[in-house]
Structure formats: structure tokens, C-alpha cells
Amino acid sequence: GRQCCSSALRRGARPRGSGGEGPSASERHIAAEFGERWPGLLAALRRPKRYAAWVNPFTHFGDDGSLVDLLADCGFQRPTGTAGAAHLWVPQSGAGDGGVAYVERPRPHLQPLPKPPTCPSSGLKAYYPLDIASALPVLALLACLPPGARILDACSAPGGKCLLLAGMLLARMSTRGRARDSAPGGERLTAMEWDKFRLSRLRQNLQLYLPEHVLTRVQALGGDASRPPMELRREFPFDGILVDAPCTSERERLLRDTARRSKAAGAETAAEAMPGGGGSSGADEDPPFVWDRQRSEDCAKRQVALLRSAMDMCAPHGSVVYSTCALSDIENDAVVEEALKGAPYRWHVHRGNIFSSQEGWSFDARALAAEADLTIEETRYGSRVLPDRGGWGPMYWSVLRGPA
């Protein structure tokens, strides 16, 4: 979950007028956006996240079938079509109620997905856990790319989407032979991150999952994609750009608050067991949902700058995919609408969830939705997945294509 860089958001301060006196005006705004759906959505935001897995195509781990067996024991299956070709595995369909109202059901015969093991021969991690909704913007971008594409992941850390891009675009290098790896042609992937700590984490994940001959095609740069540094300018123009923008990340923040409260409750329980222990302070209660419209609007200003910069860096025939894990339209459709104003040339929004590329790839998001208990909802300028319908998300994305 990428959070907006606002200092107020990082502190997690509750907006004025909302402490102990009912919802603030901001919180009433977000509730009004979803109407009668809001109570169920808020309950879903508090539930533990669901996970799919990107299985690393650069390892030989499990050539004997052991990795497939491990994933099957966890209730995972490889979906058909482009999602399966992109090395994604998802929980078997049926954990939700027809993909409409996700309810976690006990499945004692299944084991939880363990931490990714390391391949003994390559030293690379076997898989990367992720929310399958977060893969949808990447799959949409992949299905828009021309042969030999140059791609930018503009806000890349911690790197899950970058790995998915690398796995689909660069895994073929292993079958084409390494002699071509340093040739001037072919796909190239640039990952950018402005936060130094997150950049370090991004580079660490790339090292953990990608072999050296693939890393020659991937560069991780530090800097702000809304004000491209010279290192990035040398790579212009890009055929495809992913802008997974920093946002208010409401679910991530809410789950972190819940985890902190649970930890505090555990410590308090231990203290109560000691002689002279006091009473409970209620640390095990659900944390309040705090949403501040000003924070969301501050994030939106940065998101517009990032998206406009991406449109400037993209070739006329190229594609830009904008995504967030924010709830409000303020950071989603409204950002796309604002960025389209004054664009350098006429961009158009790709409508629907079926995509095809010049390389013959196609992606039908509806097919994956049926296999993974996803419900994809269309918005004015894009699509979204929300956790009250399938347990995945939140995730919003919009696909912008140049005029060529």
C-alpha cells in the first residue's frame, strides 16, 4: 500500500471536529460517495486481505512439481489466459458468494500460504504474494504494448507490479538465449521511486527475484517522476507507463492500526496477568475509520502532476495506466479528468476491460474476474475493485491511449 506523502497522513492525525463527537464532515463525504453500500464496505476494509501469488518464472524451483503441489495445498490455481501466462496463481473460486459478497469460510484442509521459499539453484525467491486486483492495471498495460516496448513504472516501490512486468516481458529472454540480452533492441523496463527507503526496498526485491541477465534490462532510479531527472529523460519516450500513484491507502492504514491495537492488547493482557495488573483500556477494539478530505485532495494534486508528466513522457502511440488503492473519486476519476485537460495531444480513455496488443496478446479482465471471485465495476474513466464484493482491493485503474 503506497501512502500519500502528506505529513499529516503519516502522523495519522484525526481531522478536527471528529474526536468523540461522531463522524467529521470529511467522513460523511466518503460515506455519501458509497451511500447504502458504505457500512458493508467499511466492514470489508477491516477484514484481513486476500492474497494471490506471482510465481517467479526465472527460477527452477519446483521443476519436480513441488511448488505446484505447495500452491495447490494452499488452495491456489493457475488461471487461464493472459493472467496465467503472466505467472499468476489465485485462490480457487468459491471462497466468495458468487463474487458478490465475500465471506471468509473455514477451509481446514488448506494450509496458509507460507513465506516465499528460496530456489536452491538460483538463489531467487519462488513467488511474490499480492492482491490480485493490483495485477489488473499491469495486465491491462501489458496488453497495450508494441513489440520491443520501453516501459516506465513511475512509482514502483515495493516492486510487485514491476516484477509482474518483468516476468511477462523479460522471461522470454531466457528462452531466446542470453546472447541477445545486451543487444540494443528489445524490451527495457525502468522503475522509479522518489522515497529513499522505498527505493532501497525496491532494489532489494529486484535482487531477490530477478537473475543478473534480466537485471541488465531493468534499471531502478531514484527521483520524482512528476519532475523527471536527467537519468530518466535519457529514456524518453516510453511506449507504456504505469503510474501506481501514492494515495491515501485507506485499507492499508486501517489494517495497520488494527494490528497495532491487537499488539497493544496482547501486551496489556500480559500486564494484567502480573500482580497488581490494571483493567482493560479497550485496545483490542476496532480502530476508528479516519478519512480526511483535505488529505485526499492533497494527494490528488500530486497524482495529477504525476499523470500529466507520464503523458508528456509517453510516445504518441503509447499507453499510460493510472492506478490507486484509494476509495474516493477525488483520487481516481477526478484525477484522470483533470489530467486530460490541456494534454499535449488528444488522448482517449480505453473503455471496457478487453485489451489486445500488436504482439497478439489479449486480456479479458472479465475472465479473470470469474476465476478469482473478482467483481469489476466500471466508472466514468476507468474500473475499480472493492473488497465488499470478493474481498480484493480497493484498486482503481484507468487506461489512457495516445492518438496514433
C-alpha positions in Angstrom: 0.0 0.0 0.0 1.5 3.3 -1.2 0.5 6.1 1.1 0.4 9.8 0.1 3.5 11.7 1.2 1.4 14.2 3.3 3.0 14.7 6.7 -0.5 14.9 8.3 -1.3 11.5 6.8 1.9 9.9 8.0 1.1 11.1 11.5 -2.4 9.6 11.2 -3.9 12.7 12.8 -7.7 12.7 13.1 -9.3 15.7 11.4 -10.6 18.5 13.7 -14.1 18.1 14.9 -14.1 14.3 14.6 -12.8 13.2 18.0 -15.5 11.8 20.2 -18.4 13.7 18.5 -19.4 11.5 15.6 -18.2 11.5 12.0 -16.4 14.6 10.7 -17.7 16.3 7.6 -14.9 14.6 5.6 -16.0 11.2 6.8 -19.6 11.9 6.0 -18.4 12.8 2.5 -16.8 9.4 1.9 -19.8 7.6 3.3 -22.1 9.6 1.0 -20.0 8.6 -2.1 -21.0 5.0 -1.4 -24.4 5.5 0.1 -26.2 2.4 1.4 -23.2 0.4 0.4 -20.8 2.1 2.9 -21.4 0.1 6.1 -20.7 -3.2 4.3 -17.7 -1.7 2.5 -16.3 -0.4 5.8 -16.7 -3.8 7.3 -14.9 -5.4 4.4 -12.0 -2.9 4.7 -11.4 -4.2 8.2 -11.1 -7.8 7.2 -7.7 -9.4 6.6 -6.5 -9.1 3.0 -6.7 -11.9 0.5 -3.6 -12.9 -1.4 -2.8 -14.3 -4.8 0.8 -15.1 -5.9 3.1 -14.1 -8.8 5.2 -17.3 -9.4 8.8 -16.4 -10.4 9.4 -17.7 -13.9 13.2 -17.1 -13.5 13.7 -19.9 -11.0 13.8 -23.7 -11.5 12.3 -24.1 -8.1 9.6 -26.8 -8.2 10.6 -28.3 -11.6 9.7 -31.6 -9.9 6.2 -30.3 -9.2 6.8 -29.5 -5.6 5.9 -25.8 -6.0 2.7 -26.7 -7.8 1.8 -29.1 -5.0 2.6 -26.4 -2.4 0.3 -23.9 -4.1 -2.4 -26.5 -4.6 -2.2 -27.4 -0.9 -2.9 -23.7 -0.2 -6.0 -23.8 -2.5 -4.4 -21.9 -5.4 -4.9 -22.5 -9.1 -3.3 -21.0 -12.2 -6.0 -19.0 -14.1 -6.4 -19.4 -17.9 -5.5 -16.8 -20.5 -3.1 -13.9 -20.0 -3.3 -13.9 -16.2 -1.9 -17.5 -16.2 0.7 -16.6 -18.8 1.8 -13.8 -16.6 2.6 -16.4 -13.9 -0.2 -15.5 -11.6 -1.9 -18.0 -9.2 -5.2 -17.3 -7.5 -7.3 -18.9 -4.7 -9.7 -21.4 -6.1 -13.1 -19.9 -7.0 -15.8 -20.4 -4.4 -14.3 -18.6 -1.4 -16.8 -15.8 -2.1 -20.5 -15.8 -2.5 -20.7 -15.7 -6.3 -18.1 -12.9 -6.4 -20.6 -10.5 -4.8 -20.3 -10.6 -1.1 -17.0 -12.1 0.1 -17.3 -14.2 3.3 -14.3 -16.0 4.7 -15.2 -19.6 5.2 -13.1 -22.1 7.2 -11.3 -24.5 4.9 -9.3 -26.6 7.3 -7.9 -28.9 4.6 -6.0 -25.9 3.2 -2.7 -24.6 4.6 -1.9 -20.8 4.7 0.5 -19.6 2.0 3.9 -19.7 3.7 6.7 -17.2 3.3 8.3 -17.5 -0.2 10.9 -20.2 -0.2 14.3 -19.6 -2.0 15.3 -21.6 -5.0 18.4 -23.6 -4.1 19.9 -23.4 -7.6 19.3 -19.7 -8.5 19.0 -18.2 -5.0 15.9 -16.4 -6.1 12.5 -16.3 -4.3 9.9 -18.6 -5.6 6.8 -16.3 -5.5 5.6 -12.9 -4.5 2.3 -12.6 -2.6 -0.1 -9.8 -3.9 -3.7 -8.7 -4.1 -4.9 -10.0 -7.5 -6.7 -6.7 -8.0 -3.3 -4.9 -8.0 -2.3 -7.1 -11.0 -5.2 -5.8 -13.2 -3.6 -2.4 -14.1 -0.4 -4.3 -15.1 -2.2 -6.8 -17.2 -4.1 -4.0 -19.0 -0.8 -2.2 -19.8 0.9 -5.4 -21.0 -1.9 -5.9 -23.5 -1.4 -2.4 -24.9 2.3 -2.6 -25.6 4.0 -2.9 -29.0 7.0 -5.3 -29.7 10.2 -4.1 -28.1 8.5 -1.7 -25.8 10.2 0.7 -23.4 8.2 0.8 -20.2 8.3 3.0 -17.1 6.9 2.0 -13.7 6.8 5.6 -12.4 6.1 4.9 -8.7 7.5 1.5 -8.4 8.2 0.5 -4.7 7.9 -2.0 -3.2 8.1 -3.7 -6.7 5.3 -6.2 -7.0 3.9 -4.7 -10.2 7.5 -4.2 -11.6 8.1 -7.9 -11.1 4.9 -8.8 -12.9 6.0 -6.6 -15.8 9.5 -8.1 -15.8 8.1 -11.6 -15.7 5.9 -11.2 -18.7 8.2 -9.1 -20.8 11.7 -10.4 -20.0 11.2 -14.0 -19.1 11.2 -14.7 -22.8 14.9 -13.7 -22.8 15.7 -16.9 -21.1 14.3 -18.9 -24.0 15.7 -16.6 -26.7 19.2 -17.0 -25.4 21.4 -14.7 -23.3 23.5 -13.6 -26.3 20.8 -11.1 -27.2 20.4 -9.7 -23.6 22.8 -6.8 -24.2 21.6 -6.1 -27.7 20.3 -2.5 -28.3 16.8 -3.7 -29.2 14.2 -5.5 -27.1 12.1 -4.6 -24.1 13.5 -2.4 -21.4 12.0 -1.6 -18.0 12.7 1.5 -15.9 11.4 1.6 -12.3 11.4 4.9 -10.5 10.8 5.8 -6.8 11.2 9.1 -5.0 11.4 7.9 -1.4 14.9 6.7 -0.5 13.8 4.0 1.9 11.3 2.6 -0.5 13.8 2.8 -3.3 16.1 0.6 -1.3 13.3 -1.9 -0.7 12.5 -1.9 -4.5 16.1 -2.6 -5.4 16.3 -5.3 -2.7 13.1 -7.0 -4.2 14.5 -6.9 -7.7 17.7 -8.6 -6.5 15.7 -11.2 -4.6 13.5 -12.1 -7.6 15.4 -11.3 -10.9 18.6 -13.0 -12.2 21.6 -10.9 -13.3 21.0 -11.3 -17.0 17.5 -9.9 -16.6 18.6 -7.1 -14.3 20.6 -5.7 -17.3 17.2 -4.8 -18.8 15.8 -3.3 -15.6 17.0 -0.1 -14.0 15.8 1.3 -10.7 16.2 5.1 -10.4 15.6 7.4 -7.5 13.7 10.6 -8.3 10.3 12.2 -8.7 8.5 11.2 -11.9 6.5 14.4 -11.8 9.8 16.3 -12.3 11.8 13.8 -14.3 15.6 13.8 -13.6 18.1 13.7 -16.4 18.7 9.9 -16.0 15.0 9.4 -16.8 14.9 12.0 -19.6 17.5 9.9 -21.5 15.0 7.1 -21.8 12.2 9.2 -23.4 9.8 8.4 -24.9 8.2 5.4 -23.4 5.7 3.1 -25.1 3.9 2.3 -21.9 3.9 3.9 -18.4 2.3 2.7 -15.2 1.5 5.3 -12.6 0.6 3.5 -9.5 0.3 6.7 -7.6 0.9 7.4 -3.9 -2.6 7.7 -2.3 -4.5 7.7 1.0 -4.4 3.8 1.1 -7.3 3.6 3.5 -7.4 -0.2 3.9 -3.6 -0.5 4.4 -3.7 2.2 7.1 -6.8 0.8 8.8 -5.3 -2.7 8.9 -2.0 -1.3 10.3 -4.0 0.5 13.0 -5.8 -2.8 13.8 -2.5 -4.7 14.0 -1.1 -2.1 16.4 -4.2 -2.2 18.6 -4.0 -6.0 18.7 -0.3 -5.9 19.7 -1.1 -3.3 22.4 -4.0 -5.5 23.6 -1.7 -8.5 23.9 0.9 -6.5 25.9 -1.9 -5.2 28.1 -3.3 -8.7 28.7 0.2 -9.9 29.7 0.5 -6.9 32.1 -2.9 -7.7 33.7 -1.7 -11.2 34.5 1.1 -9.7 36.6 0.4 -8.9 40.3 -1.3 -5.5 40.5 -2.3 -5.5 36.9 -4.9 -2.9 35.9 -8.1 -3.1 33.9 -8.5 -3.1 30.1 -8.3 0.2 28.2 -10.1 -1.3 25.2 -7.0 -1.5 23.0 -8.5 -4.6 21.3 -11.5 -2.7 19.9 -11.6 -1.9 16.2 -9.8 1.4 15.5 -12.0 4.2 14.2 -12.1 4.8 10.4 -10.5 8.2 9.8 -10.8 9.9 6.4 -9.8 13.5 5.7 -11.0 15.1 2.5 -8.1 17.6 2.7 -5.6 14.8 2.7 -7.3 13.2 -0.3 -7.3 16.5 -2.2 -3.6 17.0 -1.3 -2.8 13.6 -2.7 -4.9 14.3 -5.8 -2.7 17.4 -6.6 0.4 15.2 -6.7 -1.4 12.5 -8.6 -2.4 14.9 -11.3 1.2 16.1 -11.6 2.4 12.5 -11.9 -0.1 11.6 -14.5 0.4 14.7 -16.6 4.2 14.1 -16.5 3.6 10.5 -17.6 1.5 11.7 -20.6 4.4 14.0 -21.5 6.9 11.2 -21.3 4.9 8.8 -23.4 5.2 8.3 -27.1 2.2 9.5 -29.2 1.2 5.9 -29.9 1.8 4.8 -26.3 -0.4 4.0 -23.3 -0.5 5.2 -19.7 -2.2 3.3 -17.0 -3.1 5.2 -13.8 -4.0 3.3 -10.6 -4.5 3.8 -6.9 -5.8 1.8 -4.0 -7.8 4.9 -2.7 -11.5 4.8 -2.2 -12.7 8.2 -3.2 -13.4 9.6 -6.7 -11.3 12.6 -5.7 -8.1 10.4 -6.2 -9.5 8.4 -9.1 -11.8 9.6 -11.9 -11.4 13.2 -10.9 -7.6 12.9 -11.3 -7.9 11.5 -14.7 -10.4 14.1 -15.8 -8.1 16.9 -14.6 -5.0 15.4 -16.2 -6.8 15.1 -19.6 -7.4 18.9 -19.6 -4.6 20.6 -21.6 -3.0 17.3 -22.6 -0.3 17.7 -25.3 -2.4 15.8 -27.8 -5.7 14.1 -27.8 -5.7 11.1 -25.5 -8.6 8.8 -25.2 -9.8 6.6 -22.4 -10.0 2.9 -23.2 -13.5 1.8 -22.3 -14.2 -1.7 -21.1 -12.0 -4.4 -19.9 -10.9 -6.3 -23.0 -7.4 -5.4 -24.4 -5.3 -6.6 -27.3 -1.7 -5.7 -28.4 0.3 -5.7 -31.5 2.2 -8.8 -30.3 -1.1 -10.7 -30.3 -1.6 -10.6 -26.5 -5.1 -10.1 -25.3 -6.5 -9.7 -21.9 -10.2 -10.1 -20.9 -10.4 -8.9 -17.3 -13.9 -10.5 -17.0 -12.5 -14.0 -17.5 -10.0 -13.5 -14.6 -12.8 -12.0 -12.5 -14.9 -15.2 -12.9 -11.9 -17.4 -11.8 -10.8 -15.2 -8.9 -14.1 -14.1 -7.3 -13.5 -10.6 -8.6 -16.2 -8.0 -9.3 -15.0 -5.3 -11.7 -17.1 -2.1 -11.7 -16.9 0.4 -14.5 -16.5 4.1 -13.6 -16.6 7.3 -15.7 -12.9 6.9 -16.8 -11.9 3.5 -15.6 -12.6 0.5 -13.5 -12.4 -0.5 -9.8 -12.5 -3.5 -7.5 -13.8 -3.0 -3.9 -13.4 -5.5 -1.1 -17.1 -5.8 -0.2 -17.5 -7.8 -3.5 -15.0 -10.5 -3.5 -12.6 -9.5 -0.7 -10.0 -8.0 -3.1 -8.9 -4.4 -3.4 -9.5 -1.5 -3.2 -8.0 -0.9 -6.7 -8.8 1.7 -9.3 -7.3 1.9 -12.8 -7.7 4.0 -15.9 -6.1 3.2 -19.3 -5.2 6.2 -21.4 -4.1 5.7 -25.0 -2.4 8.1 -27.4 -4.0 9.1 -30.8 -1.8 7.0 -33.1 
